Amino acid sequence: MPIKNVAETRLREMLWEARKKCTPPMRENTGMSV
């Protein structure tokens, strides 16, 4: 896996975590449960 993809995934995960904290009830609607 290219480093660029890894960094992109990390960024996306961080954004997703922040979003989950902002809207807890929406967690079930997200298709990306890690």
C-alpha positions as CSV (number, residue, x, y, z in Angstrom):
1,M,0.0,0.0,0.0
2,P,1.5,3.3,-1.1
3,I,2.4,5.7,1.8
4,K,0.1,8.3,0.3
5,N,-2.9,6.0,0.7
6,V,-1.9,5.2,4.3
7,A,-1.7,8.9,5.2
8,E,-5.1,9.5,3.4
9,T,-6.7,6.7,5.4
10,R,-5.2,8.1,8.7
11,L,-6.6,11.6,7.9
12,R,-10.0,10.1,7.0
13,E,-10.1,8.1,10.2
14,M,-9.2,11.1,12.3
15,L,-12.0,13.1,10.6
16,W,-14.4,10.3,11.2
17,E,-13.6,10.0,14.9
18,A,-14.1,13.8,15.3
19,R,-17.4,13.6,13.5
20,K,-18.5,10.7,15.6
21,K,-17.7,12.7,18.8
22,C,-19.7,15.7,17.4
23,T,-22.8,13.5,16.5
24,P,-22.9,10.4,18.7
25,P,-26.4,9.3,17.5
26,M,-25.2,9.2,13.9
27,R,-22.7,6.5,14.7
28,E,-25.1,3.7,13.8
29,N,-25.7,5.2,10.4
30,T,-22.1,5.3,9.4
31,G,-21.0,2.4,7.2
32,M,-17.4,2.6,8.5
33,S,-17.4,1.1,11.9
34,V,-13.8,0.4,12.8
